[in-house]
Amino acid sequence: MVRMGCLSATNDWTEELCCCGRKASWSLEHAKLKARMEVLQRNQKHYMGDELDNLSTRERQNLEHPPEGSLKHTRARENQLMNESITELQKK
């Protein structure tokens, strides 16, 4: 076992962080992050138009909604900033 300060690693690649009496399993965290990464990579492929064959019609339609919502939010924020600038210029 290798020990470095509060971090210890065993030979079977399970690592634990000991802090304030609590232990967090790095292997569990790794598994969670790996699963999240796989979901994000799959979603990225779908957004790029790849691997759409396995999706239902409903799932394909749902792919369109998040970008539209984000675009609406961005445009609303842009309009707000423009209106604030106009108001500021009118005061001068």
DSSP file with accessible surface (Angstrom, degrees, kcal/mol):
  #  RESIDUE AA STRUCTURE BP1 BP2  ACC     N-H-->O    O-->H-N    N-H-->O    O-->H-N    TCO  KAPPA ALPHA  PHI   PSI    X-CA   Y-CA   Z-CA
    1    1 A M              0   0  139      0, 0.0     2,-0.4     0, 0.0     9,-0.2   0.000 360.0 360.0 360.0 136.1    0.0    0.0    0.0
    2    2 A V  E     -A    9   0A  87      7,-2.1     7,-2.1     2,-0.0     2,-0.5  -0.874 360.0-163.1-103.8 133.1    1.3    3.5   -0.9
    3    3 A R  E     +A    8   0A 171     -2,-0.4     2,-0.4     5,-0.2     5,-0.2  -0.970  14.6 172.6-123.1 128.5    0.4    6.3    1.4
    4    4 A M  E >   -A    7   0A 132      3,-3.0     3,-2.4    -2,-0.5     2,-0.2  -0.888  62.9 -66.1-133.7 100.8    0.6   10.0    0.5
    5    5 A G  T 3  S-     0   0   80     -2,-0.4    -1,-0.1     1,-0.3     0, 0.0  -0.360 117.9 -13.9  59.4-118.9   -0.9   12.3    3.1
    6    6 A C  T 3  S+     0   0   66     -2,-0.2    12,-1.6    -3,-0.1     2,-0.5   0.552 123.2  85.6 -91.7  -8.5   -4.6   11.7    3.3
    7    7 A L  E <   +AB   4  17A  64     -3,-2.4    -3,-3.0    10,-0.2     2,-0.4  -0.799  54.1 179.9-100.3 129.5   -4.7    9.7    0.0
    8    8 A S  E     -AB   3  16A  16      8,-1.5     8,-1.6    -2,-0.5     2,-0.4  -0.986   7.6-165.7-128.7 141.3   -3.9    5.9    0.1
    9    9 A A  E     -AB   2  15A  26     -7,-2.1    -7,-2.1    -2,-0.4     6,-0.2  -0.987   7.3-152.2-126.8 135.5   -3.9    3.5   -2.8
   10   10 A T    >   -     0   0   42      4,-1.7     3,-1.5    -2,-0.4     4,-0.0  -0.560  33.5-103.3 -98.7 169.9   -3.9   -0.3   -2.6
   11   11 A N  T 3  S+     0   0  143      1,-0.3    -1,-0.1    -2,-0.2    -2,-0.0   0.733 116.9  62.9 -65.4 -23.3   -2.5   -2.7   -5.2
   12   12 A D  T 3  S-     0   0  106      2,-0.2    -1,-0.3     1,-0.0     3,-0.1   0.213 116.2-110.0 -91.3  20.4   -5.9   -3.6   -6.6
   13   13 A W  S <  S+     0   0  216     -3,-1.5     2,-0.5     1,-0.2    -2,-0.1   0.615  74.9 135.1  65.5  14.9   -6.5    0.1   -7.7
   14   14 A T        -     0   0   52     12,-0.1    -4,-1.7    13,-0.0     2,-0.4  -0.836  35.5-169.4 -90.5 129.8   -9.1    0.9   -5.1
   15   15 A E  E     -B    9   0A  60     -2,-0.5    11,-2.7    -6,-0.2    12,-0.5  -0.918   9.4-164.9-120.8 145.9   -8.4    4.2   -3.6
   16   16 A E  E     -BC   8  25A  83     -8,-1.6    -8,-1.5    -2,-0.4     2,-0.6  -0.993  11.5-147.9-131.3 138.9   -9.9    5.9   -0.7
   17   17 A L  E     -BC   7  24A  66      7,-1.4     7,-1.3    -2,-0.4     2,-0.7  -0.936  14.1-160.4-104.9 120.1   -9.8    9.5    0.4
   18   18 A C  E     + C   0  23A  57    -12,-1.6     2,-0.4    -2,-0.6     5,-0.2  -0.899  24.5 153.8-105.0 115.6   -9.9    9.8    4.2
   19   19 A C  E >   - C   0  22A  61      3,-2.1     3,-2.0    -2,-0.7    -2,-0.1  -0.965  67.8 -10.9-145.5 127.0  -10.9   13.3    5.3
   20   20 A C  T 3  S-     0   0  115     -2,-0.4     3,-0.1     1,-0.3    -1,-0.1   0.867 126.9 -56.1  54.4  37.1  -12.6   14.3    8.6
   21   21 A G  T 3  S+     0   0   75      1,-0.2     2,-0.3     0, 0.0    -1,-0.3   0.510 114.4 115.1  79.2   0.9  -13.3   10.7    9.4
   22   22 A R  E <   -C   19   0A 179     -3,-2.0    -3,-2.1     2,-0.0     2,-0.4  -0.799  50.8-153.7-105.1 149.5  -15.2   10.0    6.2
   23   23 A K  E     -C   18   0A 149     -2,-0.3     2,-0.5    -5,-0.2    -5,-0.2  -0.973   5.1-166.4-122.4 131.6  -14.1    7.7    3.4
   24   24 A A  E     -C   17   0A  58     -7,-1.3    -7,-1.4    -2,-0.4     2,-0.6  -0.966  22.6-128.5-116.3 130.0  -15.1    8.1   -0.2
   25   25 A S  E  >  -C   16   0A  50     -2,-0.5     4,-2.0    -9,-0.2    -9,-0.2  -0.663  13.2-163.3 -81.6 118.2  -14.6    5.2   -2.6
   26   26 A W  H  > S+     0   0  100    -11,-2.7     4,-2.9    -2,-0.6     5,-0.2   0.839  90.4  58.2 -68.6 -32.2  -12.7    6.3   -5.7
   27   27 A S  H  > S+     0   0   55    -12,-0.5     4,-2.2     2,-0.2    -1,-0.2   0.907 107.6  46.4 -66.8 -37.1  -13.7    3.2   -7.5
   28   28 A L  H  > S+     0   0   96      2,-0.2     4,-2.3     1,-0.2    -2,-0.2   0.929 113.6  48.8 -67.6 -43.2  -17.4    4.1   -7.0
   29   29 A E  H  X S+     0   0   88     -4,-2.0     4,-2.6     1,-0.2     5,-0.2   0.907 110.4  51.9 -62.3 -41.0  -16.8    7.6   -8.1
   30   30 A H  H  X S+     0   0  122     -4,-2.9     4,-2.7     1,-0.2    -1,-0.2   0.923 109.0  49.8 -61.7 -44.0  -14.9    6.4  -11.1
   31   31 A A  H  X S+     0   0   52     -4,-2.2     4,-2.3     2,-0.2    -2,-0.2   0.914 111.9  48.2 -62.7 -41.2  -17.8    4.1  -12.1
   32   32 A K  H  X S+     0   0  127     -4,-2.3     4,-2.3     2,-0.2    -2,-0.2   0.928 113.9  46.0 -64.8 -45.2  -20.3    7.0  -11.7
   33   33 A L  H  X S+     0   0  103     -4,-2.6     4,-2.6     2,-0.2    -2,-0.2   0.883 111.6  52.2 -66.7 -36.9  -18.1    9.3  -13.8
   34   34 A K  H  X S+     0   0  108     -4,-2.7     4,-2.2    -5,-0.2    -2,-0.2   0.927 110.7  47.4 -64.9 -43.4  -17.6    6.7  -16.4
   35   35 A A  H  X S+     0   0   50     -4,-2.3     4,-2.1     2,-0.2    -2,-0.2   0.915 112.7  49.4 -63.6 -41.8  -21.3    6.0  -16.8
   36   36 A R  H  X S+     0   0  142     -4,-2.3     4,-2.5     1,-0.2    -2,-0.2   0.904 109.7  51.8 -63.7 -40.8  -22.0    9.8  -17.0
   37   37 A M  H  X S+     0   0   98     -4,-2.6     4,-2.8     2,-0.2    -1,-0.2   0.906 108.0  51.7 -63.1 -40.5  -19.3   10.1  -19.6
   38   38 A E  H  X S+     0   0   97     -4,-2.2     4,-2.4     2,-0.2    -1,-0.2   0.912 110.1  48.8 -63.8 -40.2  -20.9    7.3  -21.7
   39   39 A V  H  X S+     0   0   44     -4,-2.1     4,-2.8     2,-0.2    -2,-0.2   0.934 112.5  48.2 -64.0 -44.9  -24.3    9.0  -21.5
   40   40 A L  H  X S+     0   0   84     -4,-2.5     4,-2.5     1,-0.2    -2,-0.2   0.904 111.9  49.2 -63.7 -40.3  -22.8   12.4  -22.6
   41   41 A Q  H  X S+     0   0   92     -4,-2.8     4,-2.2     2,-0.2    -1,-0.2   0.911 111.9  48.8 -65.9 -40.0  -20.9   10.8  -25.5
   42   42 A R  H  X S+     0   0  118     -4,-2.4     4,-2.2    -5,-0.2    -2,-0.2   0.940 112.5  48.3 -64.4 -44.0  -24.0    9.0  -26.6
   43   43 A N  H  X S+     0   0   51     -4,-2.8     4,-2.8     1,-0.2    -2,-0.2   0.898 109.2  53.5 -63.0 -39.9  -26.0   12.2  -26.4
   44   44 A Q  H  X S+     0   0  123     -4,-2.5     4,-1.9     1,-0.2    -1,-0.2   0.924 108.2  49.9 -61.5 -43.2  -23.3   14.1  -28.3
   45   45 A K  H  <>S+     0   0   90     -4,-2.2     5,-2.9     1,-0.2     4,-0.4   0.910 111.3  49.4 -61.0 -41.7  -23.5   11.5  -31.1
   46   46 A H  H ><5S+     0   0   20     -4,-2.2     3,-1.3     1,-0.2    -2,-0.2   0.925 110.1  50.0 -64.2 -43.8  -27.2   11.9  -31.2
   47   47 A Y  H 3<5S+     0   0  116     -4,-2.8    -1,-0.2     1,-0.3    -2,-0.2   0.822 108.9  53.1 -64.7 -29.5  -26.9   15.7  -31.4
   48   48 A M  T 3<5S-     0   0  135     -4,-1.9    -1,-0.3    -5,-0.2    -2,-0.2   0.509 123.2-107.4 -82.3  -5.1  -24.4   15.3  -34.2
   49   49 A G  T < 5S+     0   0   42     -3,-1.3     3,-0.4    -4,-0.4     2,-0.3   0.558  77.0 130.4  91.9  10.1  -26.9   13.1  -36.1
   50   50 A D      < +     0   0   94     -5,-2.9    -1,-0.3     1,-0.2    -2,-0.1  -0.659  65.5  11.0 -95.7 152.5  -25.1    9.8  -35.6
   51   51 A E  S    S+     0   0  100     -2,-0.3     3,-0.3     1,-0.1    -1,-0.2   0.855  75.6 139.3  54.1  42.1  -26.6    6.6  -34.3
   52   52 A L    >   +     0   0   47     -3,-0.4     3,-1.4     1,-0.2    -1,-0.1   0.565  46.6  87.6 -88.5  -9.0  -30.2    7.8  -34.6
   53   53 A D  T 3  S+     0   0  143      1,-0.3    -1,-0.2     0, 0.0    -2,-0.0   0.839  86.7  50.5 -59.3 -35.9  -31.4    4.5  -36.0
   54   54 A N  T 3  S+     0   0  146     -3,-0.3    -1,-0.3     2,-0.0     2,-0.3   0.535  92.5  97.5 -82.5  -6.4  -32.1    3.1  -32.5
   55   55 A L  S <  S-     0   0   23     -3,-1.4     2,-0.1     1,-0.1    -3,-0.0  -0.595  71.6-126.2 -87.6 146.1  -34.1    6.1  -31.3
   56   56 A S     >  -     0   0   58     -2,-0.3     4,-2.3     1,-0.1     5,-0.2  -0.317  31.7-103.3 -77.3 169.0  -37.9    6.2  -31.3
   57   57 A T  H  > S+     0   0   98      1,-0.2     4,-2.3     2,-0.2     5,-0.2   0.912 123.9  52.2 -60.0 -41.7  -39.7    9.0  -33.0
   58   58 A R  H  > S+     0   0  166      1,-0.2     4,-2.3     2,-0.2    -1,-0.2   0.918 108.5  49.9 -61.6 -43.8  -40.4   10.6  -29.6
   59   59 A E  H  > S+     0   0   92      1,-0.2     4,-1.1     2,-0.2    -1,-0.2   0.895 109.9  51.0 -64.8 -37.9  -36.7   10.5  -28.7
   60   60 A R  H  X S+     0   0  106     -4,-2.3     4,-0.6     1,-0.2     3,-0.3   0.905 110.4  49.1 -64.9 -41.0  -35.7   12.1  -32.0
   61   61 A Q  H >X S+     0   0   90     -4,-2.3     3,-1.2     1,-0.2     4,-0.7   0.897 107.2  55.6 -64.8 -38.0  -38.3   14.9  -31.4
   62   62 A N  H 3< S+     0   0   79     -4,-2.3     3,-0.4     1,-0.3    -1,-0.2   0.755  95.2  67.3 -67.2 -24.1  -36.9   15.4  -27.8
   63   63 A L  H 3< S+     0   0   32     -4,-1.1    -1,-0.3    -3,-0.3    -2,-0.2   0.797  98.5  53.4 -64.4 -26.7  -33.4   15.9  -29.3
   64   64 A E  H <X S+     0   0  115     -3,-1.2     4,-1.4    -4,-0.6    -1,-0.2   0.783  97.3  66.4 -79.1 -27.4  -34.7   19.1  -30.8
   65   65 A H  H  X S+     0   0  101     -4,-0.7     4,-2.6    -3,-0.4     5,-0.2   0.917  92.7  53.3 -69.5 -47.5  -36.1   20.7  -27.6
   66   66 A P  H  > S+     0   0   66      0, 0.0     4,-2.5     0, 0.0     5,-0.2   0.940 110.9  46.8 -57.8 -45.1  -33.0   21.3  -25.5
   67   67 A P  H  > S+     0   0   67      0, 0.0     4,-2.5     0, 0.0    -2,-0.2   0.913 112.8  50.7 -63.3 -37.0  -31.1   23.3  -28.2
   68   68 A E  H  X S+     0   0   88     -4,-1.4     4,-2.5     2,-0.2     5,-0.2   0.926 111.4  47.8 -63.9 -43.7  -34.3   25.3  -28.9
   69   69 A G  H  X S+     0   0   39     -4,-2.6     4,-2.2     2,-0.2    -1,-0.2   0.910 112.7  48.4 -63.0 -42.3  -34.7   26.1  -25.2
   70   70 A S  H  X S+     0   0   73     -4,-2.5     4,-2.5    -5,-0.2    -1,-0.2   0.903 110.9  50.9 -64.6 -40.8  -31.1   27.1  -24.8
   71   71 A L  H  X S+     0   0   79     -4,-2.5     4,-2.7    -5,-0.2     5,-0.2   0.917 109.5  50.4 -64.3 -41.5  -31.3   29.3  -27.9
   72   72 A K  H  X S+     0   0  147     -4,-2.5     4,-2.4     1,-0.2    -1,-0.2   0.917 111.2  48.9 -62.1 -42.8  -34.4   31.0  -26.5
   73   73 A H  H  X S+     0   0  136     -4,-2.2     4,-2.4     2,-0.2    -2,-0.2   0.922 111.7  49.1 -63.4 -44.0  -32.6   31.7  -23.2
   74   74 A T  H  X S+     0   0   75     -4,-2.5     4,-2.4     1,-0.2    -2,-0.2   0.923 112.7  47.1 -62.3 -45.0  -29.6   33.1  -25.0
   75   75 A R  H  X S+     0   0  144     -4,-2.7     4,-2.6     2,-0.2    -1,-0.2   0.898 111.0  51.6 -65.7 -39.2  -31.7   35.4  -27.2
   76   76 A A  H  X S+     0   0   58     -4,-2.4     4,-2.3    -5,-0.2    -2,-0.2   0.925 111.5  47.2 -63.3 -43.0  -33.7   36.6  -24.2
   77   77 A R  H  X S+     0   0  114     -4,-2.4     4,-2.5     2,-0.2    -2,-0.2   0.912 111.5  51.2 -64.9 -41.3  -30.5   37.4  -22.3
   78   78 A E  H  X S+     0   0  111     -4,-2.4     4,-2.4     1,-0.2    -2,-0.2   0.926 110.5  48.7 -61.9 -44.3  -29.1   39.2  -25.3
   79   79 A N  H  X S+     0   0   95     -4,-2.6     4,-2.6     2,-0.2    -1,-0.2   0.898 109.9  52.4 -62.5 -40.6  -32.2   41.3  -25.6
   80   80 A Q  H  X S+     0   0   92     -4,-2.3     4,-2.3     2,-0.2    -2,-0.2   0.936 110.7  46.9 -61.4 -45.1  -32.1   42.1  -22.0
   81   81 A L  H  X S+     0   0   73     -4,-2.5     4,-2.3     1,-0.2    -2,-0.2   0.896 111.9  50.6 -65.2 -39.2  -28.5   43.3  -22.3
   82   82 A M  H  X S+     0   0  106     -4,-2.4     4,-2.6     2,-0.2    -1,-0.2   0.925 110.8  48.9 -64.3 -43.9  -29.3   45.3  -25.4
   83   83 A N  H  X S+     0   0   98     -4,-2.6     4,-2.5     1,-0.2    -2,-0.2   0.897 110.6  50.8 -63.1 -39.4  -32.3   47.0  -23.6
   84   84 A E  H  X S+     0   0   94     -4,-2.3     4,-2.4     2,-0.2    -1,-0.2   0.908 110.9  49.0 -63.8 -40.5  -30.1   47.8  -20.6
   85   85 A S  H  X S+     0   0   70     -4,-2.3     4,-2.5     2,-0.2    -2,-0.2   0.916 111.1  49.3 -65.0 -42.5  -27.5   49.4  -22.9
   86   86 A I  H  X S+     0   0   82     -4,-2.6     4,-2.4     2,-0.2    -2,-0.2   0.936 111.7  48.8 -62.8 -44.2  -30.1   51.4  -24.7
   87   87 A T  H  X S+     0   0   67     -4,-2.5     4,-1.5     1,-0.2    -2,-0.2   0.917 111.6  49.7 -61.8 -43.1  -31.5   52.6  -21.4
   88   88 A E  H  X S+     0   0  102     -4,-2.4     4,-0.9     1,-0.2    -1,-0.2   0.910 111.8  47.8 -63.7 -42.5  -28.1   53.5  -20.2
   89   89 A L  H  < S+     0   0  118     -4,-2.5     3,-0.3     1,-0.2    -1,-0.2   0.864 108.2  55.0 -67.9 -35.2  -27.3   55.5  -23.4
   90   90 A Q  H  < S+     0   0  149     -4,-2.4    -1,-0.2     1,-0.2    -2,-0.2   0.822 102.8  57.2 -67.8 -30.7  -30.6   57.3  -23.2
   91   91 A K  H  <        0   0  156     -4,-1.5    -1,-0.2    -5,-0.2    -2,-0.2   0.798 360.0 360.0 -68.1 -29.3  -29.7   58.5  -19.7
   92   92 A K     <        0   0  184     -4,-0.9    -2,-0.1    -3,-0.3    -3,-0.1   0.676 360.0 360.0 -80.5 360.0  -26.5   60.1  -21.0
